[in-house]
Each structure stands twice: as C-alpha cells, then as structure tokens.
Amino acid sequence: MNIIKGMYTLNGKWIKFCICIMHFTICMFVFNALGLLVLKFDDSIVGLKWVQILAASGIFIVGTLINAYTVFDDWKQLLSVRKPQMWFLLMALFGVLTCTPFINHITQLNEMMQLPDWLKPIEDWMRSKEDENMKLTQDFLKVDSLGGFLLNLLALAIVPAFGEELLFRGLIQKTIQNHTRNIHLAIWSSAILFSAIHLQFYGFFPRMIMGAIFGYFLVWSQSIFVPIICHFLNNATIVIVYYLMPDKVEEMENLGSQDLSISILSLLLFLGICHLMWKKWKHDRHAQQSDLTTNTSNNPITTNRDSVQDK
C-alpha cells in the first residue's frame, strides 16, 4: 500500500484536483459498467436498485476513499474518521428529528417556486423531471416483503449516508476548509454542491439546508460518523414509514408544512440544540489548546527539537 501511496507525491493543488477527477471518472465507468451488466440479467425495479447501489458505491464511497488515501497525507484526519462522542451524536440525532417540521415547510415553499414567464419552458422541463424523479422514488419505496425493505434501506439510506457524507462532508468540505481556513464557506459550498448533484430543483433549498446542518455537525463533533448516522436516520425514516405505515406517509411529509407556528417552534428548538453543540465544541477546543500549551511549556527540550526538525 505504501508503494501505491508513493506514486502520488504531489505538491500542486491543481495536480491533485486532476488526479481526483481521474479516480472518480475511472470508478464511474467501472461501476456503471457493472450496473449495465446487472440490467442485462434483471431490468426490473430491483435491478435498477442494484444499479443505483453500484453507481453510488463506486463514485461516492470507493472513489472518495481512493482519493483520500492516495492523494492526501492523512486520509483518516481528512475524512474525520474517529469515534464520535456519544453526547454529540445524541444531540445531533435529536436535532435532525426536531428540525423536520421546519424542513418540511421549506420544502413546501421550494415547491411553490415559479420562474418568470420568459423562463416558462425551463420551468416546465424542471417540473417534468421532478415528476419523473418522484414517480421513480415512489416505485422504489413500494415494497411488500422484508427482503425488499432491506434492499431499500441499503439503496436509499445506508449507501447514500456513507457515500454522500464521505464525499461532500469528508473530502470536499474538509478540503475547502483546509485551503480557505473558513469553516462557513466550506460548509455552505459543499452543501450547495450536495444539493445540486441530486438534480431535484424543487427540493434544492431543503436539501442544501440539510447538507449545511450535516456540515456543522461534522465540525462540532469532529467525527464523520455523526453526519453519516444523521443522514441515515433522515433517509431511513421515510423507508420505514413506507414499509410499515404507507397510509401515514403524506401525514409525515406534511408535518409542519401547513402550520407556520409548528415550523417556527421546530426552528427555535433546533437552534437551541445547535447552540448547545457549538458551546461544547468551543469548550472542548479551548481545553485542547490549553492542554497543548501546558505540555509545550513543560517540555521545552521537545519543543526545541521539533522546531529544529521543522526547519
């Protein structure tokens, strides 16, 4: 593995960018080819699910891990692969549940979006694509067996949660943050890309907000597993409801969208949770900096030796 990693001793950021694009392109072609092979044997809705699993796994998971390991110095640090603090994880999960009515309200507002008359052909095209995606999603979700339910969890919750968080929060967000030293720019830039890549125009803003929420969760928890688990919860909820209580789907999706007071209360509770997470993050970071300063002052010889090595 060290030989493979040694092949990519790179300094220029544009060279690294080109290598990353090359890796993603190769993964896309390889796993899409596997998907086409699957369709030759099974062109049903189940086959399409396996195609989606293969495509997402290849580009988002395999491609991201290859790039993180070969192009960057410390892939675990880049992707924030570390055990999460249970407090942060529980607060983040509670936050995702709490903000659901607010997100539903934003979704309704996004769906009401109208473009100027001179852009009506584009709006008609966007709505037709949205209707196609909605019908395909509903076809995916309608299952009547345990095997179909588990396959839906894999295709619509597990793989997207791991893949999209590794790529957008792990690789893209952390890379932008390392280059710009601006946490908020990194979070919102990756959130915009995260939403745009889904090509669902009338769900752009709620998905962008969720991407930003996951981004802040990563910064505060310092663990990629927090946004992964939150993303899984968000996606798995609709899969579970469709399987166990299909008659409650519309009620769940409309929660908070019709009542502004519930949406505002949801937002206020969520902001309170975020404030607590931010305060603990600030406290933990200050404690780490204090410990580092204390250790440095107590070990002047080590400090001097390290400074000489840096030179």
C-alpha positions in Angstrom: 0.0 0.0 0.0 2.9 2.3 0.7 4.1 1.8 -2.9 0.7 2.9 -4.2 0.7 5.9 -1.9 4.2 6.8 -3.0 3.1 7.1 -6.6 1.2 10.3 -5.7 3.8 12.5 -4.1 2.2 15.7 -5.3 2.6 19.3 -4.4 0.4 21.3 -6.8 -3.3 21.6 -5.7 -4.4 21.6 -9.4 -2.5 18.4 -10.0 -4.2 16.8 -7.0 -7.5 18.0 -8.3 -6.9 16.4 -11.7 -5.8 13.1 -10.1 -9.0 13.1 -8.0 -11.2 13.7 -11.1 -9.4 10.9 -12.9 -10.1 8.5 -10.0 -13.7 9.5 -9.9 -14.1 9.0 -13.6 -12.5 5.6 -13.6 -14.7 4.5 -10.7 -17.8 5.9 -12.5 -17.0 3.9 -15.7 -16.2 0.7 -13.9 -19.2 0.6 -11.6 -21.6 1.9 -14.3 -20.4 -1.0 -16.5 -21.2 -3.4 -13.6 -24.6 -1.8 -13.4 -25.3 -2.3 -17.1 -24.3 -5.9 -16.6 -26.8 -6.3 -13.8 -29.5 -4.8 -16.1 -28.8 -7.5 -18.7 -29.9 -10.1 -16.2 -32.6 -8.1 -14.4 -34.2 -5.0 -15.9 -36.9 -4.8 -13.2 -37.1 -2.2 -10.5 -35.0 -4.5 -8.3 -32.3 -4.4 -11.0 -32.5 -0.6 -11.0 -31.9 -0.5 -7.3 -28.8 -2.6 -7.6 -27.6 -0.3 -10.4 -28.1 2.7 -8.1 -26.2 0.9 -5.3 -23.3 0.1 -7.5 -23.1 3.6 -9.0 -23.3 5.4 -5.7 -20.8 3.0 -4.0 -18.3 3.3 -6.8 -18.3 7.1 -7.1 -19.1 8.2 -3.6 -17.5 5.6 -1.4 -14.8 3.8 -3.4 -13.8 7.0 -5.3 -13.6 9.1 -2.2 -11.6 6.5 -0.2 -9.1 6.0 -3.1 -8.6 9.8 -3.4 -8.3 10.3 0.3 -5.7 7.6 0.7 -3.6 8.2 -2.4 -3.7 11.9 -2.9 -3.7 13.3 0.7 -1.3 12.9 3.5 -3.6 11.6 6.3 -6.8 10.1 5.0 -8.3 9.5 8.4 -7.7 13.1 9.5 -9.1 14.4 6.2 -12.3 12.4 6.4 -12.5 12.8 10.2 -12.6 9.0 10.8 -12.8 8.9 14.6 -15.1 7.6 17.2 -17.8 10.2 18.0 -18.6 11.5 21.4 -21.9 10.0 22.4 -23.2 13.4 23.6 -22.6 15.0 20.2 -24.2 12.0 18.4 -27.4 12.0 20.6 -27.8 15.8 20.3 -27.3 15.6 16.5 -29.9 12.9 16.2 -32.3 14.8 18.3 -31.6 17.9 16.2 -32.5 16.1 13.0 -35.8 15.0 14.4 -36.5 18.4 15.8 -35.9 20.3 12.6 -38.1 18.0 10.4 -41.3 20.3 10.5 -39.1 23.3 9.6 -37.5 21.4 6.7 -41.0 20.3 5.5 -42.1 23.9 5.5 -39.1 24.9 3.4 -39.8 22.1 1.0 -43.4 23.4 0.5 -42.1 26.9 -0.2 -39.5 25.5 -2.6 -42.2 23.5 -4.5 -44.2 26.7 -4.9 -41.3 28.4 -6.7 -42.2 30.0 -10.0 -39.9 31.3 -12.7 -40.5 34.4 -14.8 -42.8 33.9 -17.9 -39.8 34.1 -20.3 -38.3 31.1 -18.4 -41.5 29.0 -18.6 -40.0 26.4 -21.0 -37.2 25.8 -18.4 -39.8 25.7 -15.6 -41.9 23.1 -17.5 -38.8 21.0 -18.1 -37.8 21.2 -14.4 -41.3 20.2 -13.2 -41.4 17.3 -15.6 -38.1 16.0 -14.4 -39.3 16.5 -10.8 -42.4 14.4 -11.5 -40.3 11.7 -13.1 -38.0 11.5 -10.1 -40.9 11.5 -7.7 -42.6 8.6 -9.5 -39.3 6.6 -9.6 -38.8 7.2 -5.9 -42.3 6.1 -5.1 -41.8 3.0 -7.2 -38.6 2.3 -5.3 -40.3 2.7 -1.9 -43.3 0.5 -2.6 -42.3 -3.0 -1.3 -44.3 -5.7 0.4 -41.6 -8.0 1.6 -38.8 -7.9 4.2 -36.2 -8.5 1.5 -37.5 -5.6 -0.5 -37.5 -3.4 2.6 -33.8 -4.3 3.5 -32.8 -3.6 -0.1 -34.5 -0.2 0.1 -32.6 0.5 3.3 -29.3 -0.4 1.5 -30.1 1.6 -1.6 -31.8 4.7 -0.2 -30.3 5.0 3.3 -27.1 3.1 4.0 -25.2 3.7 0.8 -26.2 7.4 0.4 -25.5 8.1 4.0 -21.9 6.7 3.8 -21.2 7.8 0.3 -22.5 11.3 0.3 -21.1 12.2 3.7 -17.7 10.8 2.9 -17.6 12.8 -0.4 -19.3 16.1 0.5 -18.6 16.5 4.2 -15.4 14.5 4.4 -13.5 15.1 1.2 -15.0 18.3 -0.3 -15.8 20.3 2.9 -12.6 19.5 4.6 -10.5 20.3 1.5 -12.2 23.7 1.1 -11.8 24.3 4.8 -8.1 23.5 4.7 -7.5 25.8 1.8 -9.6 28.7 2.8 -9.5 28.5 6.6 -13.2 29.5 6.5 -15.5 26.9 8.1 -18.7 28.6 7.0 -17.6 28.9 3.4 -16.6 25.3 3.3 -19.9 24.1 4.9 -22.2 26.1 2.6 -20.1 25.4 -0.6 -20.2 21.6 -0.1 -24.0 21.9 0.9 -24.7 23.7 -2.4 -22.8 21.0 -4.4 -24.5 18.3 -2.4 -28.0 19.6 -3.3 -27.2 20.4 -6.9 -25.9 17.0 -7.7 -29.3 15.4 -6.9 -30.8 17.4 -9.9 -34.1 17.8 -8.0 -34.9 21.5 -8.5 -37.9 21.7 -6.3 -36.1 20.2 -3.4 -32.9 22.2 -3.8 -33.2 24.5 -0.7 -34.3 22.0 1.9 -31.6 19.6 0.7 -29.0 22.4 0.8 -30.0 23.3 4.4 -29.8 19.6 5.5 -26.3 19.5 3.9 -25.2 22.5 5.9 -26.7 21.0 9.0 -24.6 17.8 8.5 -21.6 20.0 7.8 -21.9 21.9 11.1 -22.4 18.6 12.9 -19.1 17.4 11.4 -17.2 20.5 12.6 -18.7 20.4 16.1 -18.3 16.6 16.6 -15.1 16.2 14.7 -16.3 12.8 13.5 -17.7 11.8 10.1 -19.9 9.2 11.7 -22.1 11.8 13.3 -23.4 13.2 9.9 -23.4 9.7 8.4 -25.7 8.4 11.2 -27.9 11.5 11.0 -28.1 11.2 7.2 -29.1 7.5 7.6 -31.8 8.4 10.1 -33.2 11.1 7.8 -33.4 8.7 4.8 -34.3 5.5 6.7 -37.3 7.2 8.4 -39.2 7.5 5.1 -38.2 4.0 4.0 -39.5 2.5 7.3 -42.8 4.5 7.2 -43.4 3.5 3.6 -43.0 -0.2 4.6 -44.8 -0.2 7.9 -47.3 2.6 7.7 -47.8 3.6 4.0 -51.0 5.4 4.8 -49.1 7.8 7.1 -46.5 8.9 4.5 -48.4 12.0 3.4 -49.1 13.0 7.0 -45.4 12.7 7.9 -44.3 14.6 4.9 -46.8 17.4 5.6 -45.8 17.7 9.3 -45.2 21.4 9.9 -45.7 22.4 6.3 -49.2 23.7 6.8 -48.8 25.2 10.3 -46.3 28.1 10.5 -46.3 28.1 14.3 -45.1 24.4 14.4 -42.4 25.3 11.8 -41.2 28.2 13.9 -41.2 26.2 17.1 -39.2 23.5 15.3 -36.6 26.0 14.1 -36.3 27.5 17.6 -35.8 24.2 19.3 -33.3 23.2 16.6 -31.3 26.4 17.0 -31.2 25.8 20.8 -29.7 22.3 20.2 -27.2 23.8 17.8 -26.2 26.4 20.3 -25.5 23.7 22.9 -23.4 21.8 20.5 -21.5 24.9 19.5 -20.8 25.8 23.1 -19.5 22.3 23.9 -17.3 22.4 20.8 -15.8 25.8 21.8 -15.2 24.5 25.3 -13.6 21.3 24.1 -11.4 23.2 21.7 -10.3 25.6 24.3 -9.5 22.8 26.7 -7.4 21.1 24.0 -5.5 24.3 23.3 -4.8 24.8 27.0 -3.5 21.2 27.3 -1.3 21.7 24.3 0.1 25.0 25.7 0.7 23.3 29.1 2.5 20.3 27.6 4.6 22.6 25.4 5.7 24.8 28.3 6.5 21.7 30.4 8.7 20.1 27.6 11.0 22.9 26.3 13.6 20.4 25.0 11.0 18.5 22.9 9.7 21.8 21.6 13.2 22.9 20.6 13.9 19.6 18.9 10.6 19.7 17.0 11.3 23.3 15.8 14.7 22.2 14.6 13.2 19.3 12.7 10.6 21.7 11.1 13.4 23.9 9.8 
